[in-house]
Amino acid sequence: MESAQAAPKTAAQGHARITASVYSSHVPAIGAAIDMGKTEEPYWVPLFKGFEPSKQWMKDNRPDVVFLVYNDHATSFDLGVIPTFAIGTAAEFEPADEGYGPRPVPKVKGHPELASHIAQSVIQQDFDLTIVNDLKVDHGLTVPMNLMFGSPDAWPVQVIPFHVNVVQYPVPSGQRCFALGQAIRRAIESYDQPLNVQIWGTGGMSHQLQGPRAGLINKDWDNRFLDRLIAEPAELAKVSHIEYVREAGSEGIELVMWLIARGAMADVAGGKPPKLVHRFFHVPASNTAVGHLILENTL
């Protein structure tokens, strides 16, 4: 496995490249367990143990930049303004107050130059992005950071937040998200600095927070999703909105964000299949299924 200190090899030497994709649920109760010192309680131990290999892998394979796909939970974007896709281009992003004060986590340091380059490239590829220079990030972004990096005094990587609307319909299709991931890969690979970039897809897995099916978890469907995300992502991208809602609950639609990260992997553009580094699935965490994958691009 390649360390972040090694000089990235790219199709055009000296350009940025995506070395890996990381997929993780972003359950808010996980953040609360971390913040309140409950990670050693019996309920939480199995979940956090499942991420221990990932934290070690991250120490050995730390990128320069994480392009982190997540959804805002009516924190920076309320029902007054709902961008379908929004990219954070600021130098830093403060933790949001989600109703009980900001989480006690570090500020997120951005990469304005790469973010602006990606915005320019992706918009020229006919994807309409909202460019956000003032953005507060909520648990959708900070919980996966904790799961992969622990609780440091400062995050050890720069982060480009990329918001997807999966809260208020209409939401983007899986195919649109998969194609967007391909556009993001092309954008990153055309950036003329030798950066090691990881792309993360967050959210999900099956869960429903309201109505007669509140508490729904579909372990079989979730694990089939993981199988297909690894082996047949282009076919998985064809899954309809109604299947996500029927099988994975109303909030299961968050999984389309994983397709952005998967679409950015090299095999989708004709490269070798990715290496599966780690796979983990756990239920429940609060009332949600937790899924996690690490896929490395292979040369």
Buried (B, 14 or more C-beta within 10 A) or exposed (E): EBEBEEEBEBEEEEBBBBBBBBBBBBBBBBBBBBBEEBBEEEEBEEBBEBBEBBBEBBBEBBBBBBBBBBBBBEBBBEEEEBBBBBBBBBEBBBBBEBEEEBBEBBBBBBBBEBBBBBBBBBBEBEBEBBBBEEBBBBBBBBBBBBBBBEEEEEBBBBBBBBBBBBBEEEBBBBBBBBBBBBBBBBBBBBBEBBBBBBBBBBBBBBBBBEEEEEEBBBBEBBBEBBEBBBEEBEEBBEBEBEBBBBBBBBBBBBBBBBBBBBBBBBBBEEEEEBEEBBBBBBBBBBBBBBBBBBBBBEE
